[in-house]
Amino acid sequence: MLQYDDSAFYFFALSSIIFYIVPSWYTIIKKVSAAFFSSDEAIGAISRTTAEKKKASDLKKSSKGLKTLNSTGFIVNFVITLGLSVLFFWLYLSVQSNGEVNSFDPFTILGIDTGAELKEIKKAYKKMSLKFHPDKNPNNPQAEATFMMVAKAYEALVDPVAKENYEKFGNPDGKQSLAVSIGLPEFLLNTDNRNLVLMTYLIIMVGVIPFAVWSYYSNSSKFGEKDVMYDSYAWFHHNLNEHTLVKTLPETLAGSAEFRSRSITKSQAEKDEIGKALAKVRGQMSKPGFNHPVVLKGNILLHSHLTRQTDSLSEENKEDLNYMLRYSSSLIDAMISVCKHQESLNAALNCIRFGQYVAQGMWLKDSELLQLPHFTQKEVEHATKGKKSVSTIAEYIKVPNDEKKGLADFTAEQKQDVFKTCELLPDLSVESKVYVDDDEDDKVYEGDLCTVQVTLTRNNLEDGEKAGLVHAPRFPFPRREAWWVALGTKEGKIISIDKVTSAEKVVEHKIKFLAPRKGQYDFDLYVMSNAYIGFDHKDSVELTTLDASVLPEYKIHPDDAELDDEPTLFEEMMNANIEDDSDSEEEEDSDDESEEEGIRELSAAEKKKQELQNARKKAASAAGDDSDSDDDEVEEVYNEK
């Protein structure tokens, strides 16, 4: 008889709980270790120049310490894991003290010592049978089950046959094939707990589980590629087109769905502060296309960052701005993917340029030299005017350190910062070539699969050295150096645009596309930094495609041609299935022919032909199709032979 078994339930519960607490504790320990023992390099808190010291200090404060664990998800998971761990150890101790899965033991059932006398056995049986008798415990299945077990235990100790069976096989009924019990606690059978068990079941099955599924689905269904919300993609599709300019992109980024809950102005004081910030950046903002308060606040905060006027913002607004900048990289990548979908090369390139401005905290009219630490407009004017002046940062890097302009008022430490930054800034050379894989010559014909191989070489790195983090003191989060490689037509259509993230000194990127129709083509190749201004490359890729009709005709090998005459696998299977039927049909046909023309033996080709005809007729009749065309094909194949 099946019975509820506490010990079996303990084993089941232990096995179930361990599937949760082991990976959960691993995650918790990993997060705690990262919060207290992670290195500065691991969180990007490195200061290669004094300009990066504040950024590194802020990263340590935000990425290390107890407050980094102060999130709702972590706290809830920790409490659940801790509670399950306590339950796990309690169950473990219970198993240690009473660890056998329930087996039939008549002495334990009757509550007497092993080897008790017959008198004591009868006394215990009488007492327990009266206590758990069904007449005294109506509507109590647990008492009824216990009564039956008591009777069975008494029989195993008193009846000679049952006793012999118990001593031999552990069961008074004799040898059993399998002893099974239900791995659930016995209190579920108690009538006093009936309402509690039912309510708990309803709450879990009708409330908790559906709510958890709904919460997970409703949250995950909001996000698409790159963990960007679908509403943001829809917003980008609405705002981005081939006429999009860089100056309008802060507003586009500010309207992202990720920022809408944080960009709400909640008090009049906050509105007044946003108004003051607007007055400072209005001169460098394009006319807003949307007057919604959420979009307007985000637009103003982004312009405060781009124009380097964040010092006047309150701590709350600085936190909102940092929140926007944290997700700006993935959102700008999503904007570029939308432009790729629209095949708008100009808009994609403007989005890349906008990402550079966001990383360096600069805007449209700013000089490239402002990427250097401690440089202001005064130093820029000194470096770009007079003798040995420069106009781009690439030119400034090539100037010997002792001849660099704009450093007259700098301390020795500040000068070293400038020199160090010039070493960190990229020195990239780009090479490209067009070829066709496995081609006998260098010519490209219409319809060929062309490959444009772009080779990027970081000349500022030593052999084996890898590119480090981007030097961006005004961007509050670490950022890896990457390069966008785009190939487009002169008409502004995108052929390919990809982000190359490899940090190696020499990187090869391949762009594959089908060769267009016969003619002379001139494509534009762009290689643009994801974070630095003034280091972009633009090259021309020339492609001449020839008419494919001039190619020699492809001749099929005779062996390959014969393969077309071979029956298909389906035909062979059908032929095998109807072999008996075809044999009988052949006999009938041969009888008819013998009456008219005499007996004639069929050749091997004729037999094969007839088998194929029969197989195809069978398949055609099953599919409801006319088999005349198939017969004609068979005739043609074998007539050729």
Phi, psi and omega in degrees: 000135179287142178215156177286139189229111180298317183295318177296323178295323178299315179297318179297316180295319178299316180295322181289316184294324184294334178293337179264314190287331181294304177294330180292315178294326177298316179295317181296314180297322179296317180291319179295319178298318179294326182288330187242337188235002181289148180282162178296324180294326182294329180259004178078015181270066179245144180237095179279340174227163179295336179293337181267358184297315181296318178298316179297319179296317179294323178294322178296319180292322183275337185251355179231160177097174185295328184292342177290342178265001184275064176236149184300316181298316181293317182295315180298315180296321180295317180296315179297316181295320179295317179297316178293328178292319176298315178298322179299314181291325177295316177295322179297316178294324178295320178293323179296321182279327180218066195272354182281136172295141190309122175234164184284114178226102185298326180294318178294320181297318181278350177075035180235166180285151178297132180083021181293157180288163182298322180299316180292325179295313180296322179296315180294322180294316180298319181293315184284326179292323176292323182291320186253016180298136182303330180293330179271348181229067181293146178059033179234092183296332180292318179294321179296318179295320179294320179300317180292323178292324178296317179297319179293321178294320178296318179297322181293336182261343186251312183288128184300316182293315180295324179294320178295318178297320180295319181291328181277315190243357180078012181210132182293343180274001179102195183294129181248141179287323182200133177259119185237137173227163182270124183279058177228153182292150184290338183294345177293337180274347182290126181297334179292336182261007186300312182294320180296315180297317180295316180295319178297318178298315180296318181297317182289312186283326184262335184251297190293307184296311176300322179294319179295317179295316180297317181297314180297314183293316182296328180281314182290332181287351180277345190247142177246218181295150179060022181057034176258138184292146180298327178296327177292318177300318179297320178297318179294318178299326181287327189259334185267136175203182185294345180260006182295134179252159181298322186294342179266353186286330175303322179292321178297316179293322182295334180275006180300145183297333181296336187258354191294325180286332182269342184268013178277127176280120189259347182219163179293325179297321179292322177297320179295320180294319177297323177296320178295318179296325178296321180297330182281329186252359185303323183295337181250010177259142171283162181299124183299136176272343180227133181258013179295134183304324181294312180293321182295317180296313179298321179297318180293318180296319178295320178292329175297322177289317183292330180261007177058049179232042182273347183296332182277354181282152176287167181297323179296316180290329176294322177294320177296320178295316179297325177298319178294318181291330179300320183260005184295323183297311181293325180289321177293322174299322177294323176298319179294322178294326176294317177298323177297318178296325179277354182060032181259100183292317183298316179295320180296317179295322178293325176294322177295316178298321178298320176298325176296316180296320179296319182294322185263355182064048181226166181226186197303316186270001182284148177285147177300334183292345178290354173287343178282142181294143176071000179281134173238184180299330180295312180292326179297315180296322179293323183282336185259004180232156176083196182289142181058034179282160178230157180244342180233161180288330177298321177292322182294323181296324183285344178289133178304149185302322182284353179248001181293136181266162178089006184251011187298321183266007183272149172282171179299322179293319179294322177297318178297325176299317180295315180297318180295320179295321178298330176285328182282329182295146187288147172233094191251136171243143186236131175232146180218151175209154181244134178205168177243128182298139174055038179259146182283335179226181182271005183277150180245128180248158181305129179090355177292152174274103183273151176232124172258110180266119180252122181251120178255128180236120177272102184286344181275000180252149173279164178299130181086348180278148179244152179292138181266202179289153178292138175278097182220080185298333184269353174266120192285003183228151179295146183218132180275144178288132178213165182226133175271129178245117184234138176236126183216169179272168177295337179278359177089021177262139182278129170267316179202144173211122184221155178258118181264114186256358182298139180262008181292161180294315179245125183232133176249131178233132184247134177245123182246137176201161180278136180296135179287188181294167184307133178157181179255126184234147179228107182260156177258129178249123180245133172236112189232140180287151177274352186215345182252146180256134175096009181241017181283153179236144174226122180234166178251135179245115181263141182217126176245119180253140180255162180291128182291344182290341180280350179291147178298145182294135180281122181259132180277134178295141181306321179297321178291324179296323180293335179297331178293335180276348181286146178292149179285169179298323179295318180295322178294321179294316179296322180294322179292325182287331184251022183299318181295318181296318182294325178297317180293322179294322179297322180295318179296316180298319181294326178295317180296319182292325182293329179291326184266315189243353184096167182282130178222130180280133180283146175284168180297320180295321180292323177297314180297320179298316182292323177296317178296321178298315180295318180296317182289325175298319179296316180292320181293320180293326177292325181272352180078022182256161176280132184263007182296319182296324179294320180297320179298319180297319179297319178300316182296316182300314186273341172293323178297323180288000000 
